[in-house]
Amino acid sequence: METTPPLPATGGPRPDIHAEQDSSNAHAHRLRLYGALDKVCVPLAAADVQAVFQLAELDCVTVHAVIDWLNTARTLPPLPRPK
């Protein structure tokens, strides 16, 4: 598995990365989405990884809304199980 170089916390892509490499907002969105899913201990199936890639292509506002939902869900008590 390839490791991803750390992205800067603010600002645009690092100047030492070629434009044709995956240094876009989508890459940063994927990292943030994976981090949010990891915080709530969601194991990812292959379809989940595809969903993360598709979500990461959306605009910043939408991606941050999804991350906020995940963070909020982490703080909610679990739903009762049906009997």
C-alpha positions in Angstrom: 0.0 0.0 0.0 1.3 3.4 -0.9 1.6 6.0 1.8 0.3 9.5 1.1 2.6 12.4 1.8 1.1 14.8 4.4 -0.9 17.7 3.1 -0.5 21.2 4.4 -3.2 22.2 6.9 -3.9 25.4 5.0 -3.2 26.7 1.6 -3.1 25.1 -1.8 -1.2 22.0 -3.1 2.5 21.7 -2.3 4.6 23.1 -5.2 6.8 19.9 -5.2 3.9 17.8 -6.4 3.2 17.6 -10.1 -0.2 18.9 -11.2 -1.0 15.6 -13.0 -0.7 13.7 -9.7 -3.7 13.5 -7.4 -3.1 16.6 -5.3 -6.5 18.1 -5.9 -9.2 19.1 -3.5 -10.7 15.6 -4.0 -7.6 14.0 -2.5 -7.8 16.2 0.6 -11.5 15.5 0.8 -10.8 11.8 0.7 -8.3 12.1 3.5 -10.7 14.1 5.6 -13.6 11.7 4.9 -11.4 8.6 5.8 -10.4 10.4 9.0 -14.0 11.1 10.0 -15.0 7.5 9.2 -12.0 6.2 11.2 -13.1 8.4 14.2 -16.5 6.7 14.3 -14.9 3.3 13.8 -16.7 2.5 10.5 -15.1 -0.5 8.7 -15.0 0.2 5.0 -16.2 -2.3 2.4 -15.2 -1.9 -1.3 -18.5 -0.1 -2.0 -17.8 2.3 0.9 -14.4 3.2 -0.6 -16.1 3.9 -4.0 -18.6 6.1 -2.1 -15.8 8.0 -0.5 -14.2 8.6 -3.8 -17.5 9.9 -5.3 -18.2 12.1 -2.2 -14.7 13.5 -2.4 -15.4 14.9 -5.9 -18.2 17.1 -4.5 -17.7 20.7 -3.4 -16.1 21.7 -0.1 -19.4 22.7 1.5 -21.0 19.3 0.8 -18.0 17.3 1.9 -17.7 19.3 5.2 -21.4 18.7 5.8 -20.9 15.0 5.5 -18.0 15.1 7.9 -20.1 17.2 10.3 -22.8 14.6 10.1 -20.3 11.8 10.9 -18.9 13.8 13.8 -22.4 14.5 15.2 -23.4 10.8 14.8 -20.3 9.9 16.9 -21.7 11.9 19.8 -25.3 10.6 19.7 -26.3 7.6 21.8 -26.9 4.4 19.9 -30.4 3.7 18.6 -32.3 0.9 20.4 -32.3 -2.4 18.5 -35.6 -3.8 17.4 -36.8 -6.8 19.3 
